[in-house]
Structure formats: C-alpha cells, structure tokens
Amino acid sequence: MDEMMKDDEKNIFDDDDEIDTFADAGLDYDELEFMDPDERREVLEDAGLDPDEFDF
C-alpha cells in the first residue's frame, strides 16, 4: 500500500514539473492539451522542447 502511495505522489510531482516546464517556455498546459496533436508537436518544437518527452 505504501508503495502505491509513493507512485501516486511521484506522478503528481511529475505533472507539476511538466506544467512548470511549459510555463517556463511560455506555454499553457491547458491549451496544449486541447490542441490537435500535430499542432501541439509543432508548438513544443518551436519552444525548444522534445514533444516525445510528453504524454497528452
């Protein structure tokens, strides 16, 4: 049970780290989430981020 909680905590922190990464690049996570996958890929690449590192 404790191990499951640790995994959940890790996922929460990973999500926060991603949101911070997007904010640092001047991007809004919510906008990215609703974009067409091709458009999102282009926006991430233009921001200097690797789109393959993120799971939407």
N, CA, C and O atoms as a GROMACS GRO file, in nm:
protein
  224
    1MET      N    1   0.083  -0.119   0.000
    1MET     CA    2   0.000   0.000   0.000
    1MET      C    3   0.087   0.125   0.000
    1MET      O    4   0.059   0.220  -0.074
    2ASP      N    5   0.191   0.126   0.082
    2ASP     CA    6   0.279   0.242   0.087
    2ASP      C    7   0.346   0.266  -0.048
    2ASP      O    8   0.366   0.380  -0.089
    3GLU      N    9   0.380   0.156  -0.116
    3GLU     CA   10   0.445   0.170  -0.247
    3GLU      C   11   0.351   0.234  -0.348
    3GLU      O   12   0.395   0.314  -0.431
    4MET      N   13   0.222   0.201  -0.344
    4MET     CA   14   0.126   0.262  -0.434
    4MET      C   15   0.115   0.411  -0.408
    4MET      O   16   0.105   0.490  -0.502
    5MET      N   17   0.118   0.450  -0.282
    5MET     CA   18   0.110   0.591  -0.249
    5MET      C   19   0.233   0.665  -0.299
    5MET      O   20   0.222   0.778  -0.347
    6LYS      N   21   0.348   0.604  -0.288
    6LYS     CA   22   0.471   0.667  -0.337
    6LYS      C   23   0.464   0.687  -0.487
    6LYS      O   24   0.507   0.791  -0.537
    7ASP      N   25   0.409   0.589  -0.561
    7ASP     CA   26   0.395   0.602  -0.706
    7ASP      C   27   0.300   0.715  -0.740
    7ASP      O   28   0.326   0.792  -0.833
    8ASP      N   29   0.188   0.725  -0.666
    8ASP     CA   30   0.093   0.833  -0.690
    8ASP      C   31   0.156   0.968  -0.664
    8ASP      O   32   0.136   1.062  -0.741
    9GLU      N   33   0.233   0.980  -0.556
    9GLU     CA   34   0.300   1.106  -0.524
    9GLU      C   35   0.398   1.142  -0.634
    9GLU      O   36   0.408   1.258  -0.672
   10LYS      N   37   0.471   1.045  -0.684
   10LYS     CA   38   0.568   1.070  -0.790
   10LYS      C   39   0.497   1.122  -0.914
   10LYS      O   40   0.546   1.217  -0.977
   11ASN      N   41   0.384   1.063  -0.950
   11ASN     CA   42   0.309   1.107  -1.068
   11ASN      C   43   0.260   1.250  -1.051
   11ASN      O   44   0.262   1.328  -1.147
   12ILE      N   45   0.215   1.285  -0.932
   12ILE     CA   46   0.169   1.421  -0.906
   12ILE      C   47   0.283   1.520  -0.926
   12ILE      O   48   0.266   1.623  -0.990
   13PHE      N   49   0.399   1.488  -0.872
   13PHE     CA   50   0.513   1.578  -0.885
   13PHE      C   51   0.560   1.584  -1.030
   13PHE      O   52   0.602   1.690  -1.076
   14ASP      N   53   0.553   1.474  -1.103
   14ASP     CA   54   0.593   1.474  -1.243
   14ASP      C   55   0.502   1.568  -1.323
   14ASP      O   56   0.550   1.642  -1.409
   15ASP      N   57   0.371   1.564  -1.294
   15ASP     CA   58   0.278   1.652  -1.364
   15ASP      C   59   0.310   1.798  -1.335
   15ASP      O   60   0.306   1.882  -1.425
   16ASP      N   61   0.341   1.829  -1.208
   16ASP     CA   62   0.375   1.966  -1.172
   16ASP      C   63   0.503   2.010  -1.242
   16ASP      O   64   0.513   2.125  -1.286
   17ASP      N   65   0.598   1.920  -1.253
   17ASP     CA   66   0.723   1.952  -1.322
   17ASP      C   67   0.698   1.982  -1.469
   17ASP      O   68   0.758   2.074  -1.525
   18GLU      N   69   0.609   1.904  -1.532
   18GLU     CA   70   0.576   1.929  -1.672
   18GLU      C   71   0.510   2.065  -1.688
   18GLU      O   72   0.543   2.141  -1.780
   19ILE      N   73   0.417   2.096  -1.601
   19ILE     CA   74   0.347   2.224  -1.608
   19ILE      C   75   0.446   2.339  -1.592
   19ILE      O   76   0.436   2.440  -1.661
   20ASP      N   77   0.541   2.324  -1.499
   20ASP     CA   78   0.645   2.425  -1.481
   20ASP      C   79   0.731   2.438  -1.606
   20ASP      O   80   0.767   2.549  -1.645
   21THR      N   81   0.763   2.326  -1.669
   21THR     CA   82   0.844   2.328  -1.791
   21THR      C   83   0.771   2.405  -1.900
   21THR      O   84   0.831   2.487  -1.969
   22PHE      N   85   0.642   2.380  -1.915
   22PHE     CA   86   0.563   2.451  -2.016
   22PHE      C   87   0.555   2.600  -1.983
   22PHE      O   88   0.569   2.685  -2.072
   23ALA      N   89   0.533   2.632  -1.857
   23ALA     CA   90   0.523   2.772  -1.815
   23ALA      C   91   0.655   2.845  -1.841
   23ALA      O   92   0.655   2.959  -1.887
   24ASP      N   93   0.766   2.779  -1.813
   24ASP     CA   94   0.897   2.840  -1.838
   24ASP      C   95   0.918   2.867  -1.986
   24ASP      O   96   0.989   2.961  -2.023
   25ALA      N   97   0.855   2.786  -2.071
   25ALA     CA   98   0.867   2.804  -2.216
   25ALA      C   99   0.760   2.899  -2.270
   25ALA      O  100   0.752   2.923  -2.390
   26GLY      N  101   0.676   2.953  -2.180
   26GLY     CA  102   0.572   3.045  -2.222
   26GLY      C  103   0.449   2.976  -2.278
   26GLY      O  104   0.373   3.036  -2.354
   27LEU      N  105   0.430   2.849  -2.242
   27LEU     CA  106   0.317   2.772  -2.293
   27LEU      C  107   0.219   2.743  -2.181
   27LEU      O  108   0.256   2.735  -2.064
   28ASP      N  109   0.093   2.726  -2.218
   28ASP     CA  110  -0.011   2.694  -2.121
   28ASP      C  111  -0.050   2.547  -2.138
   28ASP      O  112  -0.087   2.504  -2.247
   29TYR      N  113  -0.041   2.470  -2.029
   29TYR     CA  114  -0.069   2.327  -2.033
   29TYR      C  115  -0.209   2.299  -2.086
   29TYR      O  116  -0.228   2.210  -2.168
   30ASP      N  117  -0.308   2.375  -2.039
   30ASP     CA  118  -0.446   2.351  -2.080
   30ASP      C  119  -0.464   2.372  -2.231
   30ASP      O  120  -0.535   2.295  -2.296
   31GLU      N  121  -0.400   2.474  -2.285
   31GLU     CA  122  -0.408   2.498  -2.428
   31GLU      C  123  -0.344   2.384  -2.506
   31GLU      O  124  -0.398   2.338  -2.606
   32LEU      N  125  -0.228   2.339  -2.459
   32LEU     CA  126  -0.159   2.229  -2.526
   32LEU      C  127  -0.244   2.103  -2.526
   32LEU      O  128  -0.247   2.028  -2.623
   33GLU      N  129  -0.313   2.080  -2.416
   33GLU     CA  130  -0.394   1.960  -2.400
   33GLU      C  131  -0.506   1.953  -2.504
   33GLU      O  132  -0.542   1.844  -2.548
   34PHE      N  133  -0.561   2.067  -2.541
   34PHE     CA  134  -0.674   2.070  -2.634
   34PHE      C  135  -0.633   2.089  -2.779
   34PHE      O  136  -0.719   2.090  -2.868
   35MET      N  137  -0.505   2.104  -2.805
   35MET     CA  138  -0.457   2.123  -2.942
   35MET      C  139  -0.460   1.992  -3.020
   35MET      O  140  -0.454   1.883  -2.963
   36ASP      N  141  -0.468   2.007  -3.149
   36ASP     CA  142  -0.450   1.895  -3.240
   36ASP      C  143  -0.308   1.842  -3.219
   36ASP      O  144  -0.215   1.922  -3.202
   37PRO      N  145  -0.288   1.711  -3.219
   37PRO     CA  146  -0.154   1.654  -3.191
   37PRO      C  147  -0.043   1.711  -3.280
   37PRO      O  148   0.068   1.733  -3.233
   38ASP      N  149  -0.072   1.733  -3.407
   38ASP     CA  150   0.031   1.788  -3.496
   38ASP      C  151   0.065   1.932  -3.460
   38ASP      O  152   0.181   1.973  -3.462
   39GLU      N  153  -0.038   2.010  -3.426
   39GLU     CA  154  -0.017   2.148  -3.387
   39GLU      C  155   0.061   2.154  -3.255
   39GLU      O  156   0.152   2.237  -3.240
   40ARG      N  157   0.025   2.066  -3.160
   40ARG     CA  158   0.095   2.061  -3.032
   40ARG      C  159   0.242   2.028  -3.052
   40ARG      O  160   0.329   2.089  -2.990
   41ARG      N  161   0.269   1.932  -3.139
   41ARG     CA  162   0.407   1.892  -3.167
   41ARG      C  163   0.488   2.010  -3.221
   41ARG      O  164   0.601   2.034  -3.179
   42GLU      N  165   0.427   2.084  -3.313
   42GLU     CA  166   0.495   2.199  -3.372
   42GLU      C  167   0.521   2.308  -3.268
   42GLU      O  168   0.630   2.366  -3.264
   43VAL      N  169   0.422   2.335  -3.184
   43VAL     CA  170   0.437   2.437  -3.080
   43VAL      C  171   0.548   2.398  -2.982
   43VAL      O  172   0.630   2.482  -2.944
   44LEU      N  173   0.550   2.272  -2.941
   44LEU     CA  174   0.653   2.225  -2.848
   44LEU      C  175   0.792   2.235  -2.912
   44LEU      O  176   0.887   2.278  -2.847
   45GLU      N  177   0.803   2.196  -3.038
   45GLU     CA  178   0.932   2.204  -3.107
   45GLU      C  179   0.976   2.349  -3.120
   45GLU      O  180   1.094   2.380  -3.100
   46ASP      N  181   0.883   2.438  -3.153
   46ASP     CA  182   0.916   2.581  -3.165
   46ASP      C  183   0.964   2.638  -3.031
   46ASP      O  184   1.044   2.732  -3.028
   47ALA      N  185   0.915   2.582  -2.921
   47ALA     CA  186   0.954   2.628  -2.788
   47ALA      C  187   1.086   2.562  -2.743
   47ALA      O  188   1.136   2.591  -2.634
   48GLY      N  189   1.141   2.476  -2.827
   48GLY     CA  190   1.268   2.410  -2.794
   48GLY      C  191   1.251   2.287  -2.707
   48GLY      O  192   1.347   2.242  -2.644
   49LEU      N  193   1.130   2.232  -2.702
   49LEU     CA  194   1.104   2.112  -2.623
   49LEU      C  195   1.086   1.991  -2.714
   49LEU      O  196   1.044   2.005  -2.829
   50ASP      N  197   1.119   1.873  -2.663
   50ASP     CA  198   1.103   1.750  -2.738
   50ASP      C  199   0.962   1.696  -2.715
   50ASP      O  200   0.932   1.652  -2.604
   51PRO      N  201   0.876   1.699  -2.816
   51PRO     CA  202   0.738   1.654  -2.799
   51PRO      C  203   0.725   1.508  -2.755
   51PRO      O  204   0.626   1.470  -2.694
   52ASP      N  205   0.825   1.426  -2.786
   52ASP     CA  206   0.820   1.286  -2.750
   52ASP      C  207   0.839   1.264  -2.599
   52ASP      O  208   0.813   1.154  -2.549
   53GLU      N  209   0.882   1.365  -2.527
   53GLU     CA  210   0.902   1.353  -2.382
   53GLU      C  211   0.773   1.372  -2.303
   53GLU      O  212   0.769   1.347  -2.183
   54PHE      N  213   0.667   1.416  -2.371
   54PHE     CA  214   0.544   1.448  -2.302
   54PHE      C  215   0.430   1.361  -2.351
   54PHE      O  216   0.420   1.330  -2.470
   55ASP      N  217   0.343   1.321  -2.257
   55ASP     CA  218   0.231   1.235  -2.287
   55ASP      C  219   0.101   1.309  -2.264
   55ASP      O  220   0.068   1.343  -2.151
   56PHE      N  221   0.029   1.334  -2.371
   56PHE     CA  222  -0.101   1.402  -2.361
   56PHE      C  223  -0.212   1.306  -2.389
   56PHE      O  224  -0.329   1.344  -2.386
   0.00000   0.00000   0.00000
